[in-house]
Amino acid sequence: MKVAVVMGSDSDLPVLKPAIDLLHKFGVETEVIVASAHRTPAKVREFVSSARERGVGAFISAAGAAAHLGGVIASYTTLPVIGVPINATALNGMDALLSTVQMPSGIPVATMAINGAKNAAIFAIEIFALSDDNLQQKLSDYRAKMVEEVEAKAAKVAQALQ
């Protein structure tokens, strides 16, 4: 299964790149496109409508300002859609957060934190890991490594305070 990463603008790539890299690290294929809910709606519809046939199992959508991209994607598919609101305006991403999280009943978009693309990747991996023991093991290993990293940092702090 693949994750389709759809960003509303090329300026969203710096936020999404770590998520794309993490998906690849876990061995999850990606399709990445720039498509706007407002400026290229036909492109969004076509890409989403044919995604299942291309092996896509989930979407990560990222958009700033009036961030309707996740909702538009969700309106064309029953595959999981994970929204990443982007901090792209003077409102510091709150406009994008509210546009992404306030979906009508029946058309959900799982919404991450503002600029929370890495968690979107992990969430997609968790969805795929429900039916993939290899991914489940990789997630367990990833979490164990996080514990080791925190413990190493804690030891450095303790050492510095002695």
N, C-alpha and C positions, 0 to 999 in steps of 0.2 A: 504494500500500500504506500501511496505517496501523500505528501502534504502539499496542497496548493497554497502558495503564499501570494496574496494579492495586496499590492500597495497602491494607494490612491495617487501617489506622486513619487517620482524618483528621489525626492528629498527625504523620503521615509527609509531609504536603504540603510543609512548608518544605524538606525534603531533596529532594523530587522536582520542585518548581517550576522550578529552573534547568534540569533535564533536559527538562522539557516545553517550556520556552521555547526551548531549543536545537533540539529537534526541529522546532518551528514555524519557527525561523529558517532551517532547512534545507529548509523546505517539506514536511515530513512531518506528515501528519495524525495526530491522537491521539484515542483514546477513554480517558477517565480515570474510574475508579470506585473506591469504597471497598468492599472485600469481604473478609471474614475466612475463612481456611481452617477455622477452628474454630467460629466463631459463625454464619457464613452459608455453609456448604458448598454448599447447593443453588444459591445465587446465583452462586458461583464456577463450579460445573459448568455452569450454563446459559449464563453469559457466555462461557466458554471454548469450549464445544461449538458455539456459533453464530458464533464469531469469524471463521472463514475466509470464511463467506458475507457478512460485513460488510466484507470487504477487509482484515482484519488480517493482517499478515505476520510479526509478532513481538510478544512480550510483554515488558514490564518489570514485574517484581513486586518489591514492597518491603514488608518486614515486620521487626518487631523481636521480641525474646525468642525463643520457640519458633517460629522463622520458617519454617513449613512451607508458606507460600503458594506459593512458586515450585515446589516439588515437587508440590503438588496441581495447580497449573495444568499442569505438564508431564505429569502422569498423564492429562490429558484431551485432549492435543493433540500433534501432531508438529511444530508450528511452534516456532521457537526461543524459549526462555524465558531471560531475563536477570535474575538475582536481585540485588537490592540489600539487603544486611543493614543494618538500621537500629539505631543506638545508642539503645536505649530502656530499658535496665535498668542496674542497678548493675554488671553485667558489661561495660559499655562496648561492647556490640555483639558481643562474642565469642560469646555464645550464639546470636545470629542468624546470624553468619558460619558457625559450625559446622553449624547447622541447614540452611543454604542450600547449603553446599558439599558436604556428605556425602550425596550422592544415590546410590541403588543403581544398579548397572550397567544400562544400557539406558534410563534416564530422566534425561538430563542437564539441569542448570540451569547456564548460564554464570554464574559468580559474580563480582561486582565487589567492590571494597573496601568496608569499612563506610562507609555514607553516600556511596558512590561512584556516585550517580545520574547525574552528568554523563557519566562514562565509559560507563554503560549506554546512554545516548542515542547517544553516538558509536559504540558497538559495533553498535547497531541500524541506524544510518545506514550503517555499513560493510557490514553484511549486505545491505541494500537496494542499495547502490552496486555490488554484484557484477553486477547486471543493469540498472543505471541510470547511464549516462555522465554525466548532469547532476549527480547526487549525487556521483559520483566527482570531478568537477571542483570542486564545492563543498567536498569534503573536502580536496582539494589546496590550495585557496585558504585554507581554515581553518588548515591546518598552516603555510602560508607566513606567514600573519598572526601565528601564535604565535611563529615565528622572529623576525619583526620586533619583536614586543613584548619578547621576551627580550633581543634586541640593544639595544633602546632602554634597557632597565633596566640592562644591563651598561655602557652608555655613561654613564648617570647615576652609577653606582657609581664608575667610573673617574674621572669628573669630580670627584666628591666627595673622592676620595683624592689629588688633585693638589695 
